[in-house]
Amino acid sequence: MRTRSKILCSVAIASGFAINGCNNTVFSPPVYLGVTVSPRPATVPVGTTVVFTGTVSNNLSLPLWSILDAADANNAGTLTPVTGSIDSIVYTAPVTPPIYSVTPTGVTQGTVTLNATTTDPAGTSIPITGDAVTFVITAPSVTVNLSPTTATVARTASQQFIGYAVGNVNNTLIWSLDGFVGGAVPVPLSNPVTYTYPYGTINAAGTYVAPASLPSGNAVTLTIFSQADPTKTAFATVNLL
């Protein structure tokens, strides 16, 4: 009887199933392929390289690499195969932090997301769980920019401005109207709010709302500066109607 149990156990394993200790507890192989990327750096300096390795759970399929949203960036870096390694890739950071012309949901200016997936073994159709690692491209100095640089806004109407500060892990912007920054208090990192001025309102997302009454001169200067390096600023002129 014991010999018969050993035979049944061997048959079960050969058929793609296993009987746990031959005690009639049956489980099936994994129902998906998982990919894991290493290392997982938080930052990568401009112009440097990092070798990433992708591990696929079945140890048979190969990782497939891509830089997410690279088509929308001025330069998000490059990927080069590693000689003698089928599981690794060399990422070369751009010479300046990437700026995305169309910022995808969840993407921060100056960051790069490296994605790894794989393909099913021949003749199979198994769900695949990929992996991704996002890192900040750091630079010797912070770059700040704001657009548009001029806008005409009617009273009580709104205008969306897009600003960014790249090159530092802290990419927080401080928004200011004619030099007034939230009553001389910088925008709190953990509590973005909307500040009100005689010149209108501006929030941490860059949405400007013109005042109901026109200020003297009928123009407002919008200023942003980097929280990481307040000496780095950019300006826009808002003409009020």
Secondary structure, 3 states (H helix, E strand, C coil): CHHHHHHHHHHHHHCCCEEHHHCCCEECCCCCEEEEEECCCCEEECCCEEEEEEEECCCCCCCEEEECCHHHECCCCEEEEECCEEEEEEEECCCCCCCECCCCCCCCCCEEEEEEECCCCCCCCCCEECEEEEEEEECCCCEEEEECCEEEECCCCEEECEEEEECCCCCCEEEEECCECCCCCCCCCCCCCEEEECCEEEECCCEEECCCCCCCCCEEEEEEEECCCCCCEEEEEEEEC
